[in-house]
Amino acid sequence: MNLDKSKDGTKLTVFLTGEVDSMNTPEIEERLLKEVDGVKELVFDLGKLDYISSAGLRVLLQMQKMMKPVGSMVIINTTDDVMDIFKVTGFVRLFTFA
């Protein structure tokens, strides 16, 4: 797993690459919590993500709950395999995809 980010004013784009699973979600969560202060628009680019576990979905849900009162969160460039995970788990209804 690799996490890169790009910040432009109050917009933060997070690029997740590889696999997000229960082993690396604590690190992802810790890094994201340090970055979201003052962010009004949070974008997750999953174009190079191969897999996301339920622990990874939980982190995304947590980020969305944090953003709801102050701004927005969107998921972009989701691969077919990762989108299938969102669909099978029912999480596709919980997020905004672009």
C-alpha positions, -999 to +999 in steps of 0.1 A: +000+000+000+011+035-008-006+067+002+002+099-016-015+132-012-019+165-029-033+196-012-046+227-030-060+252-005-088+235+013-089+205-012-070+173-003-066+146-028-055+112-014-041+086-038-042+050-026-022+024-044-019-014-040-040-031-013-057-015+018-062-042+044-064-046+082-026-045+084-021-011+070-054+007+079-041+020+112-013+038+094-037+052+068-061+064+094-033+081+114-019+099+084-054+110+072-064+124+106-033+146+106-042+160+072-079+167+072-079+197+096-091+227+076-100+205+045-134+213+029-131+189+000-117+154+004-111+134-027-099+097-027-084+086-060-086+048-062-074+045-098-044+023-087-060+005-058-062-032-063-081-042-032-098-027-001-109-047+029-137-040+053-112-022+076-103+001+047-140+007+040-144+016+077-117+042+074-133+058+043-166+058+062-150+075+092-135+102+069-169+108+053-185+113+087-158+138+096-162+157+063-200+158+063-204+188+087-176+208+071-175+199+035-176+170+011-159+137+002-159+120-032-142+089-045-129+090-081-112+066-106-124+035-088-112+003-106-138-024-115-124-048-089-126-023-061-161-011-072-172-047-070-162-047-033-182-015-027-212-031-044-210-065-027-207-049+007-235-023+001-210+006+007-217+019-028-248+035-014-229+053+013-204+073-008-203+097-037-185+085-067-173+106-097 
